Amino acid sequence: MAVQMFTDLKMWEEAKHWADQGEKNGTKLITLDDREDEAGGGAMDTNQGLLLKQAASSEEDGDLRSAGEIYYRAAGDMANQGEVKAAAEKYKLAADLFMKTGAVDALMEVVRVVDPNSDKNHMIILQNAVKCFRKLNHFLYAKETLLKLDAIGELISLFMESQRWEEAFHLSQQHPQYAAQIHLPWAEWLVRNDRFEEAKEAYAKAGRTDLALKMLKTLTGNSVQQKRYREAANRTWNLAVETMRGLPADCTPAQVPQSMLEYETLCRTANLYYAYSFIQDYIEEPFTTMMPEQVFHIALYLWNVLSSSTPMDAAKGIQPGKNQAPKEVPLGVSRMYILFALAKQAQNLGAFKLARTAFSRTEHLVVPALWQPQIDLACLGLRSKPYSDSEELMSVCNRCMATNPLLRTNNDACTNCSHPFIRTFLGFEVLPLVEFAPEIDIMQNEVLDLIKREPSRRGGGGGDPGDGWREGRQGGADTLMMDTPVEDEQTDLFVQRVLDAASCILPGAPYQVVRVDRETLADIPPEEVFIVDYSRFSPFLPTKYYRSMIPDIPVTLCKECGQFFHQETWELEYLKTGKCPYCEAVDCEWSLLDFEFVKRNDAAA
């Protein structure tokens, strides 16, 4: 009766005292409810019954933390007595109460004593505990619980949620089957932290080139809106490369031409943004370090390319307008800026006909009020000038030696042989480069071996090549004689090939690259050859070969983006920034000695 009375009064210590006294006398003092008896899996001692009643009472009173601790203590007693199933149920009750109150330390004590392999309730406790720890951002307890569950995939997810990427990648190296789940969250984290180049690579590893392209398009749009055109050019060029990289090797034949057109369009847009960045600086900055000739060449290049057909239009057979008026320009590019810079520098350099044309085009555009007086005065001054352009400003094709008019609508190519003008991307002057291609049956590795071979025409039978002496042996004695030039030995086979091709040119015909055989390849001086291997981006892109026709004009090539530069201006820019001005790559100067082709099984052509 005393135990029952103290129990009803919730005086648990007194009830336990009298219960112990009764057990010493061998008397059962209380009877448990049927519910508790069933939950305990049968009969249980008086102290366990009192603990459960105390826990239930605390739970009713809202003291969940105390109730959970009492259930935990009761479960421990049951486990010591071998009542595994009953103990598991009480552990689960304790864990549920700890999770409701957010008592992570107490919950962790439950996690450490349960065994996931002994009872299904233990497994449920651990799984629910992980959810609670992750919800409360308690990394260490969640990690310990997952290790107990041996849930490697969930553990990697926990590392990613906590931005512990080094641990996640380290664990994925030990369990490669889970590596794929890291790259996409890693890429998204990199984007949020403005590490876009790394994010692009992570998207590629995750197989989500579509997200990489979407990111680059967004970055390009942002750069254009903020008038960071050189950055926009870099993003657009990357977008073009990723477009081709995303083309699978087993794609359908219809996909390749469409992707190639998109690639060419994006490369064209990137070049336009890059060139326009100089015009924008020239117009808006108070001072400029550019020479008038540079501004003239840049503005003329922009206007000629904008007046030409886009790759998409050319594929559909759409011809450019006869009035050389651009139909569409990239977002953010101002026709007025280009025409004003072109007209102003054309007048200064003696291209008066071009200046008149450019100023007349401004009549169809919105002219800033501050510029109108300058344009009016310039137009008046042009009336006293001849209606002609200085021949010194006209581009001469290095392949067919034809002099080209300043304004062209063929995407900055020769009007006679259609050979594209190769320009330095610092100043945009035309470089003395001619494109060629090996015969179709010559493999790439053989092409490289032939080009690296020292030309036979540069030396005699011995001595240093081209030193004017010939070593020999007569009558058992070594001899050194002056090398008499022979006209046939001095013939440049490559130049002869170019001249032969030029004799067959029909003006306006589609462009045909000069094909050279093995003998011609071996005859070209290696220091005059440049190789642009676009196939490293995609097997569907070509490899292009160029020869410098005037070796006295030093030229360099960026091996990353394939753009050419004058050696001197490249070195000055590289000393200032430490990277390529176009693609922003570092350590990217091309060298024939270090060049190797991407391993492929097709021919060099």
C-alpha positions as CSV (number, residue, x, y, z in Angstrom):
1,M,0.0,0.0,0.0
2,A,2.9,2.4,0.8
3,V,4.5,1.9,-2.6
4,Q,1.1,2.4,-4.4
5,M,0.5,5.6,-2.3
6,F,3.9,7.1,-3.0
7,T,3.5,6.2,-6.7
8,D,0.2,8.0,-6.9
9,L,1.7,11.0,-5.2
10,K,4.7,10.8,-7.7
11,M,7.1,10.6,-4.8
12,W,9.4,8.2,-6.7
13,E,12.3,8.0,-4.3
14,E,10.0,7.0,-1.4
15,A,8.2,4.5,-3.6
16,K,11.6,3.0,-4.6
17,H,12.6,2.8,-1.0
18,W,9.5,0.9,0.1
19,A,9.7,-1.3,-2.9
20,D,13.3,-2.3,-2.0
21,Q,12.1,-3.0,1.6
22,G,9.3,-5.1,0.2
23,E,11.6,-7.1,-2.0
24,K,13.9,-7.8,0.9
25,N,10.9,-9.3,2.7
26,G,10.0,-11.3,-0.4
27,T,6.7,-9.5,-1.0
28,K,5.5,-8.2,-4.4
29,L,4.2,-4.8,-3.6
30,I,2.8,-3.6,-6.9
31,T,1.4,-5.0,-10.1
32,L,2.2,-3.4,-13.5
33,D,-0.4,-2.5,-16.0
34,D,-1.1,-4.9,-18.7
35,R,0.2,-2.4,-21.3
36,E,3.5,-2.1,-19.5
37,D,3.7,-5.9,-18.9
38,E,3.2,-6.5,-22.6
39,A,5.7,-3.8,-23.6
40,G,8.3,-5.4,-21.3
41,G,7.9,-8.7,-22.9
42,G,6.6,-10.3,-19.7
43,A,7.2,-9.9,-16.0
44,M,9.7,-7.4,-14.8
45,D,11.0,-6.4,-11.4
46,T,9.5,-3.6,-9.3
47,N,12.2,-1.1,-9.9
48,Q,11.8,-1.4,-13.7
49,G,8.1,-0.9,-13.3
50,L,8.6,2.2,-11.2
51,L,11.1,3.6,-13.7
52,L,8.6,3.1,-16.5
53,K,5.8,4.7,-14.5
54,Q,8.1,7.6,-13.7
55,A,9.0,8.0,-17.3
56,A,5.4,8.0,-18.4
57,S,4.5,10.5,-15.7
58,S,7.3,12.8,-16.8
59,E,6.2,12.5,-20.4
60,E,2.6,13.5,-19.4
61,D,3.9,16.5,-17.5
62,G,5.9,17.7,-20.5
63,D,9.3,17.0,-19.1
64,L,10.4,15.1,-22.2
65,R,14.1,15.3,-21.5
66,S,13.7,13.6,-18.1
67,A,11.4,11.0,-19.5
68,G,13.9,10.1,-22.2
69,E,16.7,9.8,-19.6
70,I,14.5,7.5,-17.5
71,Y,13.6,5.3,-20.5
72,Y,17.3,5.2,-21.4
73,R,18.2,4.0,-17.9
74,A,15.4,1.4,-17.9
75,A,16.5,0.2,-21.3
76,G,20.0,-0.3,-20.0
77,D,18.7,-2.4,-17.1
78,M,16.7,-4.5,-19.4
79,A,19.7,-5.0,-21.7
80,N,21.8,-6.1,-18.7
81,Q,19.2,-8.7,-17.9
82,G,19.2,-10.0,-21.4
83,E,15.8,-8.6,-22.5
84,V,17.1,-7.4,-25.9
85,K,13.7,-6.8,-27.6
86,A,12.3,-4.8,-24.6
87,A,15.5,-2.8,-24.3
88,A,15.4,-1.9,-28.0
89,E,11.9,-0.6,-27.7
90,K,12.8,1.6,-24.7
91,Y,15.9,2.9,-26.4
92,K,13.6,3.9,-29.3
93,L,11.3,5.7,-26.9
94,A,14.2,7.5,-25.3
95,A,15.7,8.4,-28.7
96,D,12.4,9.8,-30.0
97,L,12.0,12.0,-26.9
98,F,15.6,13.3,-27.2
99,M,15.0,14.1,-30.9
100,K,11.9,16.1,-30.0
101,T,13.8,18.2,-27.5
102,G,17.0,18.5,-29.5
103,A,19.1,16.8,-26.8
104,V,21.8,15.7,-29.2
105,D,24.3,14.8,-26.4
106,A,21.8,12.4,-24.8
107,L,20.7,11.1,-28.2
108,M,24.4,10.4,-29.1
109,E,24.6,8.2,-25.9
110,V,21.7,6.1,-27.2
111,V,23.4,5.9,-30.6
112,R,26.6,4.6,-29.1
113,V,25.0,1.8,-27.2
114,V,22.7,0.4,-29.8
115,D,23.8,-2.2,-32.4
116,P,22.3,-1.9,-35.9
117,N,22.7,-5.6,-36.5
118,S,20.9,-6.8,-33.4
119,D,17.4,-5.4,-33.8
120,K,15.4,-3.5,-36.4
121,N,14.5,-0.8,-33.8
122,H,18.2,-0.1,-33.4
123,M,18.5,0.5,-37.1
124,I,15.5,2.8,-37.0
125,I,17.1,4.7,-34.1
126,L,20.3,5.3,-36.0
127,Q,18.6,6.4,-39.2
128,N,16.4,8.8,-37.4
129,A,19.3,10.1,-35.3
130,V,21.2,10.9,-38.5
131,K,18.3,13.0,-39.8
132,C,18.2,14.8,-36.5
133,F,21.9,15.5,-36.4
134,R,21.9,16.8,-40.0
135,K,18.9,19.0,-39.3
136,L,20.6,20.5,-36.3
137,N,23.9,20.9,-38.2
138,H,25.8,18.7,-35.8
139,F,28.4,17.3,-38.2
140,L,30.6,15.2,-35.8
141,Y,27.6,13.2,-34.3
142,A,26.1,12.7,-37.8
143,K,29.5,11.4,-39.1
144,E,29.9,9.0,-36.2
145,T,26.4,7.7,-36.7
146,L,26.8,7.1,-40.4
147,L,30.1,5.4,-39.8
148,K,28.3,3.0,-37.4
149,L,25.7,2.4,-40.1
150,D,28.5,2.0,-42.7
151,A,26.5,4.3,-45.0
152,I,29.3,5.5,-47.3
153,G,27.0,7.3,-49.8
154,E,25.2,9.2,-47.0
155,L,28.6,10.0,-45.4
156,I,29.8,11.6,-48.7
157,S,26.6,13.6,-48.9
158,L,27.2,14.8,-45.3
159,F,30.7,15.9,-46.2
160,M,29.2,17.8,-49.2
161,E,26.5,19.5,-47.1
162,S,29.1,20.6,-44.6
163,Q,31.4,21.8,-47.5
164,R,34.1,19.4,-46.4
165,W,35.1,18.7,-50.0
166,E,38.6,17.3,-49.4
167,E,37.2,14.7,-47.1
168,A,34.4,13.9,-49.6
169,F,36.9,13.4,-52.4
170,H,39.3,11.4,-50.2
171,L,36.4,9.0,-49.3
172,S,35.3,8.8,-52.9
173,Q,38.9,7.7,-53.9
174,Q,38.6,4.8,-51.4
175,H,35.1,4.0,-52.7
176,P,35.1,4.8,-56.5
177,Q,31.5,3.7,-56.9
178,Y,30.4,6.9,-55.1
179,A,32.6,9.3,-57.0
180,A,30.0,10.3,-59.6
181,Q,27.7,11.8,-56.9
182,I,30.3,14.4,-55.9
183,H,31.0,16.3,-59.1
184,L,27.6,18.0,-59.6
185,P,27.2,19.4,-56.0
186,W,30.9,20.4,-56.2
187,A,30.3,22.3,-59.4
188,E,27.3,24.1,-58.0
189,W,29.3,25.1,-54.9
190,L,32.1,26.4,-57.1
191,V,29.6,28.5,-59.1
192,R,28.3,30.0,-55.8
193,N,31.9,30.9,-54.9
194,D,32.7,32.5,-58.3
195,R,35.2,29.7,-59.3
196,F,33.7,29.3,-62.7
197,E,36.6,27.7,-64.5
198,E,36.8,24.9,-62.0
199,A,33.0,24.6,-62.1
200,K,33.1,24.1,-65.8
201,E,35.5,21.2,-65.4
202,A,33.3,19.7,-62.6
203,Y,30.2,19.9,-64.8
204,A,32.1,18.1,-67.5
205,K,33.1,15.3,-65.1
206,A,29.5,15.1,-63.9
207,G,28.4,14.6,-67.5
208,R,26.3,17.8,-67.4
209,T,27.7,19.9,-70.2
210,D,24.2,21.5,-70.5
211,L,24.7,23.1,-67.1
212,A,28.2,24.2,-68.1
213,L,26.9,25.8,-71.2
214,K,24.0,27.5,-69.3
215,M,26.6,28.9,-66.7
216,L,28.8,30.3,-69.5
217,K,25.8,31.9,-71.3
218,T,24.8,33.6,-68.0
219,L,28.4,34.8,-67.4
220,T,28.6,36.1,-70.9
221,G,25.4,38.0,-70.6
222,N,26.5,39.5,-67.3
223,S,29.9,40.6,-68.7
224,V,28.2,42.3,-71.7
225,Q,25.7,44.1,-69.4
226,Q,28.7,45.4,-67.3
227,K,30.6,46.3,-70.5
228,R,33.4,43.9,-69.7
229,Y,33.8,42.9,-73.4
230,R,37.2,41.2,-73.1
231,E,35.8,39.0,-70.4
232,A,32.7,38.4,-72.5
233,A,34.9,37.3,-75.4
234,N,36.7,34.8,-73.1
235,R,33.4,33.4,-71.9
236,T,32.0,33.1,-75.5
237,W,35.1,31.4,-76.7
238,N,34.8,28.9,-73.8
239,L,31.2,28.4,-74.7
240,A,32.2,27.5,-78.2
241,V,34.8,25.0,-77.0
242,E,32.3,23.4,-74.6
243,T,29.7,23.2,-77.3
244,M,32.0,20.9,-79.3
245,R,33.3,19.0,-76.3
246,G,29.7,18.2,-75.4
247,L,29.2,16.5,-78.8
248,P,29.5,12.7,-78.2
249,A,31.7,10.6,-80.4
250,D,28.7,8.4,-81.4
251,C,26.5,11.3,-82.3
252,T,24.3,11.2,-85.4
253,P,25.6,12.7,-88.7
254,A,23.0,15.5,-88.6
255,Q,24.3,16.7,-85.2
256,V,27.9,17.5,-86.3
257,P,27.1,20.2,-88.9
258,Q,24.8,21.9,-86.6
259,S,27.3,21.9,-83.7
260,M,30.0,23.1,-86.1
261,L,27.9,26.0,-87.2
262,E,27.2,26.9,-83.6
263,Y,30.9,26.7,-82.8
264,E,31.9,28.9,-85.7
265,T,29.2,31.5,-84.8
266,L,30.3,31.6,-81.2
267,C,34.0,31.9,-82.2
268,R,33.0,34.8,-84.5
269,T,31.1,36.5,-81.7
270,A,34.1,36.0,-79.3
271,N,36.4,37.7,-81.8
272,L,34.0,40.5,-82.2
273,Y,33.7,41.1,-78.5
274,Y,37.5,41.0,-78.1
275,A,38.1,43.5,-80.9
276,Y,35.3,45.7,-79.7
277,S,36.8,45.9,-76.2
278,F,39.6,48.1,-77.7
279,I,37.1,50.4,-79.5
280,Q,35.1,50.8,-76.3
281,D,38.2,51.7,-74.4
282,Y,39.3,54.1,-77.1
283,I,35.9,55.9,-77.1
284,E,35.2,56.0,-73.4
285,E,38.6,56.2,-71.7
286,P,40.2,59.7,-71.5
287,F,43.6,58.4,-72.7
288,T,44.8,55.6,-75.0
289,T,48.1,53.9,-75.6
290,M,47.0,52.6,-79.0
291,M,48.4,54.0,-82.2
292,P,46.1,55.4,-84.9
293,E,46.9,52.5,-87.2
294,Q,45.8,50.0,-84.5
295,V,42.5,51.7,-83.9
296,F,42.0,51.9,-87.7
297,H,42.7,48.2,-88.2
298,I,40.5,47.1,-85.3
299,A,37.5,49.2,-86.4
300,L,37.9,48.1,-90.0
301,Y,38.1,44.5,-89.0
302,L,34.9,44.9,-86.9
303,W,33.0,46.6,-89.7
304,N,34.0,44.1,-92.4
305,V,33.1,41.1,-90.3
306,L,29.8,42.6,-89.1
307,S,28.9,43.4,-92.8
308,S,29.6,39.8,-93.8
309,S,27.3,36.8,-93.6
310,T,27.2,34.8,-90.3
311,P,28.1,31.1,-90.5
312,M,24.4,30.3,-90.1
313,D,23.4,32.6,-93.0
314,A,26.3,31.3,-95.2
315,A,25.1,27.7,-94.6
316,K,21.6,28.8,-95.8
317,G,23.0,30.6,-98.8
318,I,22.1,34.0,-97.6
319,Q,24.4,36.7,-99.1
320,P,25.4,39.9,-97.3
321,G,23.7,43.2,-98.2
322,K,25.3,45.2,-101.0
323,N,25.3,48.3,-98.9
324,Q,27.5,46.7,-96.3
325,A,25.1,47.5,-93.5
326,P,25.2,44.9,-90.7
327,K,21.8,43.3,-90.1
328,E,22.6,42.1,-86.6
329,V,25.3,42.8,-84.2
330,P,26.2,41.1,-80.9
331,L,24.5,42.3,-77.8
332,G,26.2,45.4,-76.4
333,V,28.2,46.2,-79.5
334,S,27.6,49.8,-80.8
335,R,27.7,50.5,-84.5
336,M,28.2,54.2,-83.7
337,Y,31.3,53.6,-81.7
338,I,32.8,51.5,-84.5
339,L,32.0,53.9,-87.3
340,F,33.1,57.0,-85.4
341,A,36.5,55.4,-84.6
342,L,36.9,54.1,-88.2
343,A,36.0,57.4,-89.8
344,K,38.1,59.5,-87.5
345,Q,41.3,57.3,-88.0
346,A,40.6,56.8,-91.7
347,Q,40.7,60.6,-92.2
348,N,43.9,60.9,-90.1
349,L,45.7,58.2,-92.1
350,G,44.6,59.2,-95.6
351,A,41.8,56.8,-96.3
352,F,39.4,59.6,-97.3
353,K,37.1,57.5,-99.4
354,L,36.5,55.1,-96.5
355,A,36.1,58.1,-94.1
356,R,33.3,59.5,-96.3
357,T,31.6,56.1,-96.4
358,A,31.8,55.7,-92.6
359,F,30.5,59.2,-91.9
360,S,27.6,58.7,-94.3
361,R,26.7,55.5,-92.4
362,T,26.3,57.5,-89.2
363,E,23.4,59.4,-90.7
364,H,21.3,56.2,-90.1
365,L,22.3,55.9,-86.5
366,V,21.7,57.8,-83.3
367,V,24.6,60.2,-82.9
368,P,25.5,61.5,-79.4
369,A,25.0,65.3,-79.3
370,L,28.6,65.9,-78.3
371,W,29.8,64.1,-81.4
372,Q,27.7,65.9,-84.0
373,P,29.8,69.0,-84.3
374,Q,33.0,66.9,-84.7
375,I,31.3,64.9,-87.4
376,D,30.1,68.0,-89.2
377,L,33.6,69.6,-89.2
378,A,35.2,66.3,-90.3
379,C,32.8,66.0,-93.3
380,L,33.6,69.6,-94.3
381,G,37.3,68.9,-94.1
382,L,36.8,65.8,-96.3
383,R,35.4,67.8,-99.2
384,S,38.8,69.1,-99.9
385,K,40.4,65.7,-99.9
386,P,40.6,63.3,-102.9
387,Y,38.1,60.5,-103.2
388,S,40.6,57.7,-102.7
389,D,42.3,55.6,-100.1
390,S,46.0,55.4,-99.3
391,E,47.4,52.2,-100.8
392,E,49.6,51.7,-97.8
393,L,46.5,50.9,-95.7
394,M,45.2,48.2,-98.1
395,S,45.7,44.6,-97.2
396,V,47.9,42.5,-99.4
397,C,47.1,38.7,-99.5
398,N,50.2,36.7,-98.6
399,R,49.1,33.8,-100.7
400,C,48.1,35.4,-104.1
401,M,49.7,38.8,-103.5
402,A,46.5,40.5,-104.5
403,T,45.8,44.0,-103.1
404,N,42.4,44.1,-101.4
405,P,40.0,47.0,-101.0
406,L,39.5,48.3,-97.5
407,L,35.8,47.4,-97.3
408,R,34.9,43.8,-97.9
409,T,31.9,41.5,-97.2
410,N,33.6,38.1,-97.2
411,N,34.5,37.8,-93.5
412,D,37.9,39.5,-93.7
413,A,39.3,37.3,-96.5
414,C,41.1,37.9,-99.8
415,T,38.7,39.0,-102.5
416,N,40.8,37.0,-105.1
417,C,41.7,33.7,-103.5
418,S,39.4,33.8,-100.4
419,H,42.3,33.1,-98.1
420,P,41.4,34.4,-94.6
421,F,43.6,37.2,-93.4
422,I,45.4,36.1,-90.2
423,R,45.6,39.0,-87.9
424,T,47.5,39.7,-84.7
425,F,45.1,39.9,-81.8
426,L,47.0,42.9,-80.4
427,G,46.6,45.6,-83.0
428,F,44.9,43.5,-85.7
429,E,47.4,44.1,-88.4
430,V,47.6,41.3,-91.1
431,L,50.3,38.8,-90.4
432,P,52.4,37.2,-93.2
433,L,50.9,33.7,-92.7
434,V,49.6,31.3,-95.3
435,E,47.5,28.3,-94.5
436,F,48.4,24.9,-96.0
437,A,47.4,21.3,-95.4
438,P,49.2,18.0,-96.0
439,E,48.0,15.5,-98.6
440,I,45.2,13.4,-97.3
441,D,47.3,10.2,-97.2
442,I,49.9,11.7,-94.8
443,M,49.3,10.8,-91.2
444,Q,49.7,13.4,-88.5
445,N,52.8,11.9,-86.8
446,E,54.5,11.7,-90.2
447,V,53.6,15.3,-90.9
448,L,55.3,16.3,-87.6
449,D,58.4,14.3,-88.4
450,L,58.7,15.8,-91.8
451,I,58.3,19.4,-90.5
452,K,60.8,18.9,-87.7
453,R,63.4,17.6,-90.2
454,E,66.0,20.1,-91.2
455,P,65.4,21.2,-94.8
456,S,67.8,19.7,-97.3
457,R,68.1,22.8,-99.4
458,R,69.6,24.7,-96.4
459,G,72.8,22.9,-96.4
460,G,75.3,21.1,-98.6
461,G,76.8,17.7,-97.9
462,G,78.1,18.9,-94.5
463,G,79.0,21.9,-92.5
464,D,76.5,24.2,-90.8
465,P,73.4,24.7,-92.9
466,G,73.5,27.8,-95.0
467,D,77.1,28.8,-94.1
468,G,78.3,28.8,-97.7
469,W,80.7,25.9,-97.3
470,R,80.6,22.2,-98.3
471,E,82.5,19.4,-96.6
472,G,83.7,16.5,-98.7
473,R,86.4,13.9,-99.1
474,Q,88.8,13.5,-102.1
475,G,91.7,11.2,-102.4
476,G,91.5,10.0,-98.9
477,A,91.6,13.6,-97.5
478,D,88.9,15.7,-95.9
479,T,88.1,18.9,-98.0
480,L,86.2,22.1,-97.3
481,M,85.1,24.0,-100.4
482,M,82.9,27.0,-101.1
483,D,79.3,25.9,-101.8
484,T,78.4,27.3,-105.2
485,P,74.6,28.0,-105.2
486,V,72.6,26.0,-107.6
487,E,69.4,27.5,-108.8
488,D,67.4,24.3,-108.4
489,E,68.6,23.8,-104.9
490,Q,67.5,27.2,-103.8
491,T,63.9,26.8,-105.1
492,D,61.3,27.0,-102.3
493,L,59.0,24.1,-103.0
494,F,56.3,25.6,-100.8
495,V,56.3,28.9,-102.6
496,Q,56.1,27.0,-105.9
497,R,53.1,25.1,-104.6
498,V,51.4,28.4,-103.6
499,L,52.1,29.9,-107.0
500,D,50.7,26.8,-108.8
501,A,47.6,27.0,-106.7
502,A,47.3,30.8,-107.4
503,S,47.4,30.2,-111.2
504,C,44.2,28.1,-110.9
505,I,42.2,30.5,-108.7
506,L,38.9,31.8,-110.0
507,P,38.0,35.1,-108.2
508,G,35.1,34.6,-105.9
509,A,35.3,30.8,-105.9
510,P,35.1,28.9,-102.6
511,Y,38.3,28.9,-100.6
512,Q,40.6,25.9,-101.2
513,V,43.6,25.3,-98.9
514,V,47.0,24.7,-100.5
515,R,47.9,21.0,-100.4
516,V,51.5,20.0,-100.0
517,D,53.2,16.6,-100.4
518,R,55.9,15.0,-98.3
519,E,58.8,16.5,-100.2
520,T,57.4,20.0,-99.7
521,L,56.8,19.4,-96.0
522,A,60.4,18.3,-95.5
523,D,61.5,21.4,-97.4
524,I,59.8,24.0,-95.1
525,P,62.0,25.5,-92.3
526,P,60.6,24.2,-89.0
527,E,60.9,27.7,-87.4
528,E,58.4,29.1,-90.0
529,V,55.7,26.5,-89.3
530,F,52.8,26.9,-86.9
531,I,50.2,24.2,-86.0
532,V,46.8,25.0,-84.5
533,D,45.4,21.7,-83.3
534,Y,41.7,22.3,-82.6
535,S,41.1,18.6,-82.5
536,R,42.2,18.5,-78.9
537,F,38.8,20.1,-78.1
538,S,36.8,17.7,-80.3
539,P,37.7,15.1,-82.9
540,F,35.3,16.9,-85.2
541,L,37.4,20.1,-85.3
542,P,40.3,20.4,-87.8
543,T,44.0,20.8,-87.4
544,K,45.4,23.8,-89.3
545,Y,48.9,24.5,-90.5
546,Y,50.4,27.9,-91.3
547,R,53.7,29.1,-92.6
548,S,55.3,32.5,-92.1
549,M,56.2,33.9,-95.5
550,I,58.3,36.7,-94.0
551,P,60.5,35.1,-91.3
552,D,61.9,38.6,-90.4
553,I,58.6,39.4,-88.8
554,P,58.5,37.3,-85.6
555,V,55.1,35.8,-84.9
556,T,54.0,33.8,-81.9
557,L,51.0,31.6,-81.3
558,C,48.9,30.8,-78.2
559,K,48.6,27.1,-78.0
560,E,45.4,27.3,-76.0
561,C,43.2,29.5,-78.1
562,G,45.0,29.3,-81.4
563,Q,45.3,33.1,-81.9
564,F,48.4,34.7,-83.4
565,F,50.3,37.8,-82.2
566,H,53.4,39.9,-83.1
567,Q,56.2,38.5,-80.9
568,E,57.1,41.9,-79.5
569,T,53.6,43.0,-78.5
570,W,52.9,39.5,-77.1
571,E,55.9,39.7,-74.8
572,L,55.0,43.1,-73.6
573,E,51.4,42.1,-72.8
574,Y,52.6,38.8,-71.2
575,L,55.0,40.7,-69.0
576,K,52.2,42.9,-67.8
577,T,49.5,40.3,-67.2
578,G,51.2,36.9,-67.2
579,K,48.6,35.4,-69.4
580,C,47.2,35.3,-73.0
581,P,45.2,38.5,-73.7
582,Y,42.5,36.5,-75.5
583,C,41.9,33.3,-73.6
584,E,43.7,34.2,-70.3
585,A,45.8,31.0,-70.3
586,V,49.2,31.0,-68.7
587,D,52.4,29.3,-70.0
588,C,50.7,29.1,-73.4
589,E,53.3,30.1,-76.0
590,W,53.4,27.6,-78.8
591,S,56.6,25.7,-79.6
592,L,57.2,23.1,-82.3
593,L,59.7,21.3,-80.1
594,D,57.0,20.7,-77.4
595,F,54.1,20.1,-79.7
596,E,52.4,16.7,-79.9
597,F,49.2,15.7,-81.6
598,V,46.3,14.4,-79.7
599,K,46.3,10.6,-80.3
600,R,43.8,9.9,-83.1
601,N,43.5,7.2,-85.8
602,D,42.6,9.4,-88.7
603,A,44.7,11.1,-91.2
604,A,46.2,14.6,-90.8
605,A,43.8,16.2,-93.2
